[in-house]
Structures are given as C-alpha cells and as structure tokens.
Amino acid sequence: MKVVYSDRYEIPLPGHIWPTTKYGLIRARLGDAAFALVEPTHASWEDLALVHTAEYLEKLRHDTLTPEDVATMELPWAAGMADGFRLMVGGTIAAAGAALADGRAAHLGGGLHHAFANHGEGFCPLNDVAVAVRVLQRDGRITRAAIVDLDVHHGNGTAMIFERDDTVFTFSMHQQLNYPFFKPAGDLDIGLENGAGDLRYNGLLGEALPRVMASNPDLIVYLAGADPYENDRLGGLRLTKAGLAERARLVLAAARAAGVPLVTVLAGGYAADVADTVDIHTGTIEAMLA
Ligand SMILES: [Zn+2]
C-alpha cells in the first residue's frame, strides 16, 4: 500500500491549535511497516481551478488575501503559505490515484473540508478532497465518487462544492452543535447530539454505509478525523480510541465488501495531548495495512 507524506506538512502555525507536528509523528510511529512511502508534488494551479474560482486562486497565488479572508480562514497566514497547502492537495491527488491502482492508499495529510470554491474557512485554504475527485474525473479515471466524512465537524465546503453534482455522494457524520454554524446539505448528513459515544456513533455509521455504497462509487474518500475523540479540544462527542478503531474497521470492511477502492485522508484532531491524536490516526493507517 502506498502512503503519501511529506515532512513539509509541518507548516509553522505559531500559537495555533492545529498540531501540524502530528504528520511527522504519525509517519515516525508507522516506522518500517510494510508500505511504500510516496513524496507528493504540488497540485498545479490548473488542477486547483477545477474546484476553486480564478479570483480566489489569484489571491492565494499573489498573497493578496484581505484581512477578512484571513479571519475567515482562522490561520496565522504568512506569505508563501499557499505552497505548503498546494503540496498537501497534491498529496491527496497522489493518494487517490494510488488507491485506484492498488485498491487502497493513505495520505498522512489532507481532509481540508471547510474550504469552499471561492474562499478558505476554518483552517482550510484549499479543498484537497474536492480537487482530487475532480482531477480523477477529468482524467477519465473515475466517473463517480463517494465521500465519507467522519471528522467531528460538518464537511460544509465539500457539501457546497458538490451540491448540484450527482456524480459525487457526500456523507458527513458530525456533532450537530459545533462549527460550522451553516451546514449546507450533503447527500447524507447525520448531526449527532453532544456527548454521543461509541455505540451510538458506530451504530448509525453501520446503517449509513450501505446508503453510501448504494451510490455506486468508483472511489471512496474517507476523512478519518480524530476529533470525535472524547478528549478533543474542538469536539464534543465521546468516542474512545477503541470506538474510533471500530469506526475504521467498519468503513474499510464496507469498501472491501463492495469492491470499491478507498483512500484515507486524516482531517482534524486536536486532543489535549497530541500523542492521543497521533495514536488514533496511526491506528487508522495500521488498520488499512492489516
Ligand atoms: Zn474537525
């Protein structure tokens, strides 16, 4: 299995809650397990334009984001930062392509599901998952895709981008009373009550996955956010590590049973102790390798 990763993902975000150290820590934890490490290349501006508007890309390209743009992004934006995120989009494109070739692949990055076509939002300047799907469609490698977004936050940008697109099934299961306030409808949205735990979560997931598979996708993109974890600082669900491991098994088993290639991207994770976030993400990748 190919695992896409770059040590350039450790984008410096001084004082920010996003631990960009997690990428390197997960890579280190995986050690010499049986996988092929792939270094990504930057997504081209042409690829990005399959999803994002020309006006917005110009701002990223020439570092002319307004203070309002930066405030909505909620990142300590610095000149040149767009290149780091373009690399991460390239990583999701590479991993999605590898999944089609090999049946499954993982990206130790990505899942920037709050980015819209015309603006960045909630730590997400570019929507890597949407771009990867559009690149594979353009290149004739897939017709249909399904997105299984299990980050604790609703995948608002992704839902909006594919709102009128019948070829991409968007499924988000998230904490209802959490960011983002405005949750555009996807194809299947499950908004959980505060404090939902393992049994409730995985029970609903088990009921939802057949509906995802019924959309007949050529590729599943799994956003394996670690932030439904009980000790996450930005989440209000109560999943344990065992529950999150079971979640990964459910998604992988459903894809395997349906014979559909699957690519995993990491998405969020803000545990008080970054080691917990690293544990959860590493467990997901190890489940894929098993
Ligand atoms: Zn999140």
Boltz pocket constraint, residues with backbone or C-beta under 6 A from the ligand:
constraints:
  - pocket:
      binder: B
      contacts: [[A, 151], [A, 152], [A, 153], [A, 225], [A, 227], [A, 267], [A, 268], [A, 269]]
      max_distance: 6.0
